[in-house]
Amino acid sequence: MQAMSEPIPQTAQENAAAPVRRKKRFAFRDIAPYVFISPFFVLFCVFGLFPLLFSMYLSFHRWEPAAGFAAMNWVGLENYWYVITDDEWFHKSLYNTVWMSIVSGVPQHAVALPLAFFLHRAFGRWRNAVVGIYFLPFITSSVAISLVFSTLFSRDYGVVNASITALSQWPVLSWFLPATVIDWGQPQYTKWMISFVVFWRYVGWNVVLYLSAIQTIPKDLFEAATMDGAKPVQQFRHVVLPLLRPMIFFAVTLTIIGNLQLFEEPFILTGGTGGIDQAGKTAAMHMYATAFVDGDFGTASSIAWLLFMLIAGVTWLNNRVLGQREEKAS
């Protein structure tokens, strides 16, 4: 009886409790990675996933936010049908968006490709400084850029009109330049002005992309082409362009996505109204006006998803064109 009543030694108690502590330690070690990365998922769900799903849900309703959630009325595809068939301002803003996307997007790559090759060959150790100058407009505030260009394109005091007036005095250029002062706020000039600003801002970004891809091309290929008598133009055509197809596909895809969502530059340059006769109004601007000016968040959400489907379709088409060429080349 005395042997049964003797206390259990302390070492024996520790040995019995060790597996429990070890299990707790292992359990925390298994959970710890998920605890550390949980802030990202929480923020993504609150500020990314929820607004995305709510906008899709909202696109099937008619809703005035001031009336509360109880005022949401299910209308099915009525918002989409209205935007596609009856919303003339959406049709015009979509036309403006596509027009400016093409006019500003195509020259971006037509200039950035040869310019990147020229910088790669000509500037040596000063290359990074020159590329930084070209890249500077991309990291500059859109508001600052738009305000500066609003001053440059001013009708009476702008540098652009002053330069055109001075150049039009030359006999040769007088055939191509107008003799009168251009009012850039007129509908026939608004889209050209916005397209130029977008081109000027994003051409440096494409130069950086293409230059980074050119620098990965082995120098042996350029040396072999030089020994074979290939001039720089021939090297650009037969060496650089075929090897840059993956980067061209990537850069063009980014341009498509960005240009079809133009908002900041045209919004500021036109004073937020789209200009005279809405000549500079983009689809993103129309979506913003529908939601925050007209208060029709259901229709605005349907515009957002239609714009998303348009971007997805054009990106898929770009993948079919450039992506297939890349596969055939490989």
N, C-alpha and C positions, 0 to 999 in steps of 0.2 A: 504493500500500500504506500509505503514511504517512497519507493522508487517511482510509482506512478505520479505522486504529487510533487516530485522534484521539478523545478522550473527548467524550461528548455534553454539551452545555452544561447548566448547572444549571437554567436557565429552561425548557429543553425537557423535562427530567425532571419538573419541577413541573407543567408543562402536561399531561404524560401521566398523572400521578398525581391530578390535580384531579378528573377524572370519577369515579375510584374513591372519593375522599373524599366527593364530592357524592352518590354513590349510597348510601354508608353513612349520611350525614347524613339523606338523604331516607328511608331505610329506618327509622332510629330515630324520625324524626318521624312516620312512619305508625304505628309500634308504640306510641309513647309514650302516647297516650290509653288504649289497652287496658291498659297497665301501671298507669296511675294508678287506673283503676276496678276493677282485678282484685281488690283486697282485699274489696270488697263481694261480688263473685261467689264468692270463696273462702269467706267467712264464711257466705253464704247457702247454698251447697252443703253445707257441713259441718254447720251448725246449723239449717237450714231444709229444704232439699230431701231430704237423706239421711234425717233422722228421719221425714219424711212418707212417703217410699217404703218405708222399713223398717217403719213401722207398718202400712202396707197389706200388705206381705209377711208380717208377723207375724200379721195377723188370720186368715190361713189355716193357722196352725200352732198346736200346743200346745207351750208352752215354759216351763220353769222356769229363770230366769236363773242360779241357783246351779249348775246342771248344765253350763253352757257351751253354745256354739252347736251342738255335736254332738248335744245332746239335743232339738233341734227336730224335731217330728213333724208331717208334713203331714196336715191333717184337712179341707182343702177349705172348704166352707161350713158345717161343723158348728158353729163358734163363732157364726156369725150365726143359724143356726137355733135354737141353744140360747137365745140372748138374746131372740129374737123370740117363741119359744113357751113356754119353760120358766123363764126368769129372772123370777120374780115381783117381786123387788126392783127390777129394771130397770123393769118396768111401773109400779110405784108411784112410783119416783123420776121417771120421765118424766111421770106425771100431776102430781106436785108441781111439776115444772119448768114445765109448761104453765100450771098454775093460777096460780103466782106470776108468770109472765110476763104473763098477762092482767091480773091484779089490780094489779100494780105498773106495767105498761106503759101501759095505757089512761089512767089518771089523769095520768101524766107529761105526755102531750100535751094532754089536756083542760085542764090547769092551765097548762102552759108557753105555749101559744098566746095566750090572752087576757092572761096576765101579761106576755109580751113586748110586746104592743101597748100595754098600760097603761104600762110603763116607757118605751116610745118616746114616748108623749104627755106623761107627767107629770113626768119628772125632768130634762129639759134637760141642762145641763152636769154634773150629778151622776149622770147615767145610768150611766157606766162604773163609778163606785164602788159603786153599788147592784148592778149586774150582777156585779161582782167578789165581793160578799158571797154572792150566789146561787150563783156558780160555785165557791166555796171548798170545799163538800163533795165536789165531783168530784175535786179534786186532793189531798184529804186521804187519808192512808193508810187502806186498807180495814180493817186490823187495829185501828187506833185508833178508827175509827168503830164497828166491831162491839163492841169492848170497852166503849165509852161507852154504847152502847145496851143492852148486856147489864146494865149497872148501872141504867140508866133503867127497864128492864122487870123489875127484880128484884121478886120476889113480896112480900117483907116490907119492903124499904127503898127501893123504886124510886119515882121521881117520878111515873111514869105512874099507878101504882096509887093513890098519895096524891092525885093530882089527880082521878081518877075517884071516889074515896071522898068527896072534898069536894064535887064537883059533884052527886053522887047525893043530897045532902041537899036540894037545891033541889026544890020541888014539881013543876016542869015537867019537869026533866031526870030525875027519879026514874023516870019511865015508860020511859026509854030506856037508862039506865045501870044496870048490876048493883049490887046492894047489898053483895055480898060481894067480897072481894079476888080478883082474877083471877090465876091461876097461868099465866103466859105460856109455861111449859114444857109444858103439856098439848097433846095433838095438835090439838084444835080451835082453838087460838090460835097455834100455832107459825108456820104459813104466813102468818097475818095480820101477825105481828111482823116476819118477814123481808121481806114485801112492803112494809111501811111503810118499813123502812130502805132498801130498794132505791129506792123512790119518792123518798124524801128526798134521797138521794145524787145521783140522775141528773136530777131535774127542772131543776136549775140548768144543766146541760149543754144540755138542749133549749131552755131560755130563751135561752141565748147563740146557739144556731143560728138560732132564729126571729127574734131581735132583729137579728142581722146581715142576715138576708134582708129584714126590714121596712125597714131603713135604706137598702136599694138601691132601694126603690120611689120613683119621682119625687114630689117634693113637690107638683107641679102637680096630680096626681091627687087628693090630699087637699084641696087648695085648691078644686078644681073641685067635689068632693063637698060641701064645706062651703058653697060658694055655692049649691048646689042644695038645701040644707037637710038634708043627710044628717047624722044624729047619729053619735057615735062608735060605737055598736053597729052602725049601718047601714054605716058605713065599714069596720068590721072584717069584716062579713059579705060585702059586695059588692065591696070593693076589696082588702082584705088577703088574705082566704082564697083567692080565685081565683089571685092572683099568687104565693102561697106554696106552691102545690101541688108544685113540684119539690123545695123544701126539706122539705115534709111527707113526701114519699116517701123522701128521703134520711134524715131523722131516724127515721122509723118503721122503716126497714131496719136502721139501727144498733141500735135498741132490740130488734128481733127477734133479731139476732145476739147481742147482749150478754145478754139475758134468758134465752135458751135455753142459755147457757153459765154460768149462775150457779154460783159456787163459793165465793168468799171469804166473803161475808156469811153465807150459811147454815152454812158450815163452822165459822166462829168462834162464831156465835151458838148453835149446837147442840153446841159442844164437839167437833166433828169426827165425831160419831156419827149425826147426822141427827135427834136428839131422840127422845122416846118414840114407839115404834111407827114410827120412821123418817118422822115426819110432815114434817120439814124437809129430807129428803135429796133432792138434785137428781141429775139424770143425770150431771153432771160429777163430783159427789161419789161416786156409785156406781162410775163408771169408775176414779176414783182408788183407792177401797177395793179394787176387784177386782184392780188391778195391784199396789199397794204393801202391801196388808194380806193378801190371799189369795194373792198371787204368781202370778196367772193373767194374764200379759201378753197372751196371744193373745185371750182373751175381752175384755179391756179394750180392745185395739186394735179389735176388731169393734164394741164399744160406741161408740168414738170415731167410726168411719166411719158408723155408723147415725145418730149425732147430727149428723154433717156432712150426710148426705142429708136429714134432717129440716129442718135449717136452710136448706139449698138449696131444698127444696120450698116451705117457708113464704115464703122470700124471693121465689121465682118467683111464688107466688100474690099476694103483695103488689105485685109488679111488674105483674101482670095487672090488679089492681084499681085501684091509684093511678096506675100508669104509663099505662094506657089512658085514664083520665080526663084526665090531663095532655095526652096527644096530642089528644084530642077538644077540650079547651079551647083548645089552640094552633091 
